[in-house]
Amino acid sequence: MTTHVILVARAFGAKGVFVEGEDSQLAKTIYSVLEEWGGKSYFKLEFVSNPKTLVKNWKEKGGKVVHLTMYGLNLTEKVSELAQINVPLLVIVGSEKVEGWYYYNADYNIAVSNQPHSEVSALAIFLDRIYKGEELNISFSDARLLIIPKERGKEVVRRE
């Protein structure tokens, strides 16, 4: 699931992700995607040992923290306000049981739905609404592989 969250973050315009702990296989997978599909200079993967410290430091430096949770306020009610924030956003996407600390220390607890759903879909929908669909036009200049859109069939070209 973590790999899918990271892939969505990259494809939908996030500048990077922080992942709790160390995972060399995850890093290898993501760096391979960056190498082939682009984004090495744009997208960063960083492992952190203490995500609570990350949240505290983020806020101390003037950033805002958004926690995606089905228990939060509906995105449609807050998307205009969120889209106008002009400081870096840290978007927290949890899995399974998220500690209550994050609910109380986030600047925003946002739900894309107040029903059980995937954190992957929540992140995709959140980023799509924040970027107003423009993220769907992302292309990475350092990509080695490019998809040629087609109505039918598949075409991928390799750039060297």
C-alpha positions in Angstrom: 0.0 0.0 0.0 2.9 2.4 0.8 4.2 2.0 -2.7 0.8 2.9 -4.2 0.5 6.0 -2.0 4.0 7.1 -3.1 3.2 6.5 -6.8 0.0 8.5 -6.5 1.8 11.3 -4.7 4.4 11.6 -7.5 1.9 11.3 -10.3 -0.5 13.8 -8.8 2.0 16.6 -8.1 3.4 16.1 -4.6 7.0 17.2 -4.3 8.0 14.2 -2.1 7.0 11.8 0.6 8.2 11.1 4.1 7.9 7.4 5.2 8.3 6.3 8.8 11.1 3.8 9.3 13.6 2.4 6.8 12.7 0.2 3.8 15.5 -0.5 1.3 13.2 -2.5 -1.0 10.6 0.4 -1.1 13.4 2.9 -1.8 14.8 0.7 -4.6 11.3 0.4 -6.2 10.6 4.2 -6.0 14.1 5.1 -7.3 13.6 2.8 -10.2 10.3 4.5 -11.1 12.0 7.9 -10.8 14.8 6.7 -13.1 12.5 5.3 -15.8 9.5 7.6 -15.6 11.2 10.8 -14.4 11.0 13.2 -11.5 14.4 12.6 -9.9 15.1 16.3 -9.4 11.5 17.1 -8.5 10.3 14.3 -6.2 12.0 13.3 -3.0 11.6 10.1 -0.9 12.8 10.5 2.7 12.6 8.1 5.6 12.0 9.5 9.1 12.4 7.8 12.4 10.0 10.1 14.3 7.0 11.5 12.3 5.7 13.5 15.3 9.0 15.5 15.2 8.5 16.0 11.5 5.0 17.4 12.1 6.2 19.7 14.9 9.2 20.9 12.9 7.0 21.5 9.8 4.6 23.7 11.8 7.5 25.6 13.5 8.8 26.5 10.0 5.4 27.9 9.0 4.0 25.0 7.1 0.5 23.6 7.5 -0.5 20.0 8.2 -3.4 18.3 6.6 -4.5 14.9 7.9 -6.6 12.8 5.6 -9.1 10.9 7.6 -12.7 9.7 7.0 -13.5 11.3 10.4 -12.6 14.8 9.2 -14.5 17.7 7.7 -15.6 17.0 4.1 -13.1 18.1 1.5 -15.8 19.9 -0.5 -16.4 22.2 2.5 -12.7 23.2 2.8 -11.1 22.8 -0.7 -11.3 26.5 -1.5 -9.6 27.4 1.7 -6.9 24.7 1.4 -6.2 25.6 -2.3 -5.4 29.2 -1.2 -2.7 28.2 1.4 0.6 29.7 0.3 2.9 27.7 2.6 4.1 24.2 2.2 1.5 21.5 3.0 2.4 18.3 4.8 -0.3 15.8 4.0 -0.6 12.9 6.5 -1.9 9.7 5.1 -2.2 7.0 7.7 -3.0 3.4 7.5 -4.9 1.2 9.9 -5.1 2.9 13.3 -3.7 6.4 13.4 -2.8 7.8 16.8 -5.0 10.5 18.2 -2.0 12.8 18.5 -2.2 13.5 14.7 -5.9 14.5 14.9 -5.1 17.1 17.5 -1.9 18.4 15.9 -3.0 18.7 12.3 -4.1 22.1 11.2 -6.9 20.4 9.2 -8.5 16.9 9.5 -10.0 16.4 6.0 -12.2 13.6 4.7 -12.8 12.9 1.0 -15.6 10.7 2.3 -17.0 9.9 5.7 -17.1 6.3 4.7 -14.3 3.7 4.9 -12.1 4.1 1.8 -8.5 3.7 0.7 -5.8 6.1 1.7 -4.5 5.8 -1.9 -7.8 7.1 -3.3 -8.1 9.8 -0.6 -4.7 11.2 -1.5 -5.5 11.1 -5.3 -8.8 12.9 -4.8 -7.2 15.4 -2.4 -4.4 16.3 -4.7 -6.7 16.5 -7.7 -9.0 19.0 -5.9 -6.1 21.1 -4.6 -4.4 21.3 -8.1 -7.8 21.6 -9.9 -6.9 18.8 -12.3 -3.7 20.5 -13.6 -1.6 17.7 -12.1 -3.0 15.4 -14.7 -0.8 17.3 -17.2 2.5 16.6 -15.3 5.4 15.4 -17.5 8.9 14.9 -16.3 11.7 16.2 -18.5 14.1 13.5 -17.3 11.7 10.6 -18.1 13.3 7.7 -20.1 9.9 6.2 -20.8 7.0 8.1 -22.3 3.5 6.9 -22.9 1.9 7.9 -26.2 -1.8 8.3 -25.5 -4.0 6.2 -27.7 -7.6 5.4 -27.9 -6.7 1.7 -28.2 -3.5 -0.3 -27.7 -0.4 0.7 -25.8 2.6 2.7 -27.0 5.6 3.4 -24.9 8.7 5.1 -26.3 12.2 5.1 -24.7 14.2 8.3 -24.7 18.0 8.1 -24.2 
